[in-house]
Amino acid sequence: MYVLDVATPADGDPTPVVERLTDRFAETGAVAVVRRADVDAPTHTTVRLGPSGRRVADESASLSATLDDLARSHEYAVTVGFADAALPRLAVGDADVDDPLVRVDSPATLDPDAVLDALHGTDPHESLGSLVAASKRAAGAEFAGAIATFTGRVRAREDADDERTEALRFEKYDEVADERLATIEAELGARDGVQDVRLHHRTGRIEAGEDIVFVVVLAGHRGAAFRTVSDGIDRLKDEVPLFKKEVTVSDSFWRHERDV
């Protein structure tokens, strides 16, 4: 699911921009709009748009948890009021945004097609749940009796005496990394008894305790599923060019992902 945050000046109204974006995005896939209800609290309102119409739900979950849930069934989410979230951002006018994905002078100058093209160049938001849901919809799902998964997360400490890791920051060589991930998925997915393989590695800053990487395998039987999950994470670490910066309480340093 692709996520785009909309930022306007303090006295601006994001509604015209949000409506034009959602109208365009809805031509391609299901869209959800997530608005922050209170700038001092994580509560927000989720507006789900789809063939069945508009449904509004008040949520108390975090933005991350809400996006994880939405990613199971939506192709896009437009967020409003989450300036503190690390998301691709559309800035309107003189909105105070550093390095926005797109900046437009006003709602009238917005080009939804250009925004959509730019958004498709960003990393989509995926969760274990969204990848499992997509795998269940794979062409060979009727022949599968097993789904095996692996989730890697940010480990705060190796042991009780270890200095706490606060976060990790991941970077990748975009085209090379994406091509190698696709190659691994295709080669593992061609194994006898394997119906679908999905690999996803998050980039950017990831806090201690948060998920980093997912491997999902849909297979006819558990043996093939387990073996392929294990091979999938091993090949990802060995073959995909990913680099990480570890941020501890007192220091920070870069190293290759395969060293972890």
C-alpha positions as CSV (number, residue, x, y, z in Angstrom):
1,M,0.0,0.0,0.0
2,Y,1.4,3.4,-1.0
3,V,1.0,6.1,1.7
4,L,1.1,9.9,1.1
5,D,0.8,12.5,3.8
6,V,-0.7,15.9,2.9
7,A,0.8,19.0,4.6
8,T,-0.7,22.5,4.3
9,P,0.1,25.9,5.9
10,A,-1.3,26.3,9.4
11,D,-4.3,28.2,8.1
12,G,-4.8,26.0,5.0
13,D,-7.5,23.5,4.3
14,P,-6.3,20.1,3.0
15,T,-9.7,18.9,2.0
16,P,-9.6,20.0,-1.7
17,V,-6.2,18.4,-2.2
18,V,-7.2,15.2,-0.4
19,E,-10.4,14.9,-2.4
20,R,-8.7,15.3,-5.8
21,L,-6.0,12.8,-4.8
22,T,-8.5,10.2,-3.5
23,D,-10.6,10.5,-6.7
24,R,-7.5,9.8,-8.8
25,F,-6.1,7.0,-6.6
26,A,-9.5,5.3,-6.5
27,E,-9.3,4.8,-10.3
28,T,-6.4,2.5,-9.6
29,G,-7.2,0.8,-6.3
30,A,-8.9,1.0,-2.9
31,V,-8.1,4.2,-0.9
32,A,-8.3,5.1,2.8
33,V,-8.0,8.6,4.3
34,V,-6.5,8.8,7.8
35,R,-7.0,12.2,9.6
36,R,-5.5,13.0,13.0
37,A,-8.3,14.0,15.3
38,D,-6.1,15.7,17.9
39,V,-2.6,17.0,17.3
40,D,-1.6,16.2,20.9
41,A,-2.8,12.5,20.7
42,P,-2.5,9.5,18.4
43,T,-6.3,9.2,17.9
44,H,-7.5,9.7,14.4
45,T,-10.4,9.0,12.0
46,T,-10.1,6.6,9.2
47,V,-12.3,7.1,6.1
48,R,-12.4,4.0,3.9
49,L,-13.3,4.5,0.3
50,G,-14.3,1.7,-2.0
51,P,-17.0,0.1,-4.1
52,S,-19.3,-0.3,-1.1
53,G,-19.1,3.5,-0.4
54,R,-17.6,5.5,2.5
55,R,-17.3,4.2,6.0
56,V,-15.9,6.3,8.8
57,A,-14.4,4.7,11.9
58,D,-12.9,6.4,15.0
59,E,-9.7,4.7,15.9
60,S,-7.5,4.8,19.0
61,A,-4.7,2.6,17.5
62,S,-1.4,4.1,16.5
63,L,-0.9,5.3,12.9
64,S,1.5,2.5,12.3
65,A,-1.0,-0.1,13.5
66,T,-3.7,1.5,11.4
67,L,-1.6,1.5,8.3
68,D,-0.7,-2.2,8.9
69,D,-4.4,-3.0,9.0
70,L,-5.3,-1.0,6.0
71,A,-2.5,-2.5,3.9
72,R,-4.3,-5.8,3.9
73,S,-7.0,-4.5,1.6
74,H,-6.0,-1.1,0.3
75,E,-3.7,0.0,-2.4
76,Y,-3.4,3.6,-1.1
77,A,-3.7,5.7,2.0
78,V,-3.8,9.5,2.3
79,T,-2.9,10.8,5.7
80,V,-3.5,14.3,7.2
81,G,-2.0,15.8,10.3
82,F,0.9,13.4,10.8
83,A,3.9,15.8,10.4
84,D,5.9,13.7,12.9
85,A,5.6,10.5,10.8
86,A,8.3,9.4,8.4
87,L,6.1,9.3,5.3
88,P,6.3,10.6,1.7
89,R,4.8,14.0,1.9
90,L,2.9,16.4,-0.5
91,A,3.5,20.0,0.6
92,V,0.9,22.7,-0.4
93,G,2.0,26.3,-0.7
94,D,4.5,27.3,2.0
95,A,3.8,24.4,4.3
96,D,6.9,23.8,6.5
97,V,8.1,20.5,5.0
98,D,11.8,19.5,4.5
99,D,12.4,17.6,1.3
100,P,8.8,16.8,0.2
101,L,8.0,14.2,-2.4
102,V,6.0,16.8,-4.3
103,R,5.3,20.5,-3.6
104,V,2.5,22.4,-5.3
105,D,1.6,26.1,-5.1
106,S,-2.1,25.6,-4.4
107,P,-4.8,23.0,-4.8
108,A,-5.6,24.4,-8.2
109,T,-2.1,23.6,-9.5
110,L,-2.2,20.0,-8.2
111,D,-1.5,17.4,-10.9
112,P,-2.8,14.1,-9.4
113,D,-1.2,12.0,-12.2
114,A,2.2,13.5,-11.5
115,V,1.7,12.8,-7.7
116,L,0.7,9.2,-8.5
117,D,3.8,8.7,-10.6
118,A,6.0,10.1,-7.8
119,L,4.3,8.0,-5.2
120,H,4.9,4.8,-7.1
121,G,8.6,5.5,-6.9
122,T,8.5,5.2,-3.1
123,D,8.6,2.1,-1.0
124,P,5.1,0.8,-0.2
125,H,3.9,0.2,3.3
126,E,3.8,-3.5,4.0
127,S,3.1,-5.6,7.1
128,L,3.2,-9.3,7.8
129,G,-0.6,-9.3,7.5
130,S,-0.7,-7.5,4.2
131,L,1.8,-9.9,2.7
132,V,0.0,-12.9,4.0
133,A,-3.3,-11.5,2.6
134,A,-1.7,-11.0,-0.8
135,S,-0.2,-14.4,-0.8
136,K,-3.6,-16.0,0.0
137,R,-4.9,-14.3,-3.2
138,A,-2.1,-15.8,-5.4
139,A,-2.9,-17.8,-8.4
140,G,-1.9,-21.2,-6.9
141,A,-3.6,-20.6,-3.5
142,E,-6.1,-23.5,-4.0
143,F,-3.1,-26.0,-4.0
144,A,-1.6,-24.6,-0.8
145,G,-2.0,-26.1,2.6
146,A,0.7,-24.1,4.4
147,I,1.8,-20.6,5.0
148,A,5.1,-20.1,6.7
149,T,6.5,-16.7,7.7
150,F,9.6,-15.0,9.2
151,T,9.7,-11.6,10.8
152,G,12.9,-9.9,11.7
153,R,12.7,-7.0,14.2
154,V,15.0,-4.5,15.9
155,R,16.7,-6.2,18.8
156,A,17.2,-3.7,21.7
157,R,20.0,-5.8,23.4
158,E,22.0,-8.9,22.8
159,D,22.1,-9.6,26.5
160,A,21.4,-7.9,29.8
161,D,24.9,-6.2,29.9
162,D,24.7,-4.9,26.3
163,E,24.2,-1.2,25.5
164,R,20.7,-0.6,24.3
165,T,20.1,-0.1,20.6
166,E,17.6,2.7,20.1
167,A,17.0,2.3,16.4
168,L,18.4,1.1,13.1
169,R,18.5,3.0,9.8
170,F,18.5,1.0,6.6
171,E,19.5,2.2,3.1
172,K,19.5,0.2,-0.1
173,Y,20.7,0.5,-3.7
174,D,17.1,0.9,-5.0
175,E,17.2,-0.7,-8.5
176,V,19.7,-3.3,-7.6
177,A,18.1,-4.3,-4.4
178,D,14.6,-4.5,-5.9
179,E,15.9,-6.6,-8.8
180,R,17.6,-9.0,-6.5
181,L,14.5,-9.3,-4.3
182,A,12.4,-10.0,-7.4
183,T,14.9,-12.7,-8.6
184,I,14.9,-14.4,-5.2
185,E,11.1,-14.4,-5.1
186,A,10.9,-15.9,-8.6
187,E,13.5,-18.6,-8.1
188,L,12.1,-19.7,-4.8
189,G,8.6,-19.5,-6.1
190,A,9.6,-21.9,-8.9
191,R,10.3,-24.7,-6.5
192,D,8.1,-27.8,-6.6
193,G,5.2,-27.4,-4.2
194,V,5.8,-23.7,-3.6
195,Q,3.0,-21.4,-4.9
196,D,4.0,-18.0,-3.8
197,V,7.0,-16.2,-2.2
198,R,7.0,-12.6,-0.9
199,L,10.0,-10.7,0.6
200,H,9.9,-7.2,2.0
201,H,12.6,-5.2,3.8
202,R,11.8,-1.8,5.3
203,T,14.1,1.2,4.8
204,G,14.7,4.4,6.8
205,R,14.7,4.6,10.6
206,I,13.2,1.7,12.5
207,E,12.8,1.9,16.3
208,A,13.7,-0.8,18.8
209,G,11.0,-3.5,18.9
210,E,9.7,-2.6,15.4
211,D,9.6,-5.1,12.5
212,I,12.3,-4.8,9.8
213,V,11.9,-7.7,7.3
214,F,9.2,-10.2,6.3
215,V,9.3,-13.5,4.4
216,V,6.1,-15.2,3.4
217,V,5.8,-18.5,1.7
218,L,2.7,-20.2,0.4
219,A,3.2,-23.9,-0.3
220,G,1.5,-27.2,-0.6
221,H,3.0,-28.7,2.6
222,R,4.7,-27.4,5.7
223,G,8.1,-28.9,4.8
224,A,8.5,-27.0,1.6
225,A,7.1,-23.8,3.3
226,F,9.6,-23.9,6.2
227,R,12.6,-24.7,4.0
228,T,11.8,-21.9,1.6
229,V,11.3,-19.3,4.4
230,S,14.7,-20.2,5.8
231,D,16.4,-20.0,2.4
232,G,14.5,-16.8,1.6
233,I,15.9,-14.8,4.6
234,D,19.4,-16.3,4.1
235,R,19.5,-15.3,0.5
236,L,18.1,-11.8,1.2
237,K,20.9,-11.2,3.7
238,D,23.5,-12.6,1.4
239,E,22.5,-11.2,-1.9
240,V,20.5,-7.9,-1.4
241,P,22.7,-4.8,-1.0
242,L,21.3,-3.3,2.2
243,F,23.3,-1.2,4.7
244,K,22.3,-0.3,8.2
245,K,23.3,2.4,10.7
246,E,22.9,1.2,14.3
247,V,22.1,3.9,16.8
248,T,22.9,3.0,20.4
249,V,22.6,5.2,23.5
250,S,26.1,6.5,23.1
251,D,27.2,5.8,19.5
252,S,26.2,5.1,15.9
253,F,27.9,3.2,13.1
254,W,27.2,1.6,9.7
255,R,27.6,-2.0,8.7
256,H,26.3,-4.4,6.0
257,E,23.0,-6.1,6.8
258,R,24.5,-9.6,6.2
259,D,26.7,-9.1,9.3
260,V,23.6,-9.2,11.6
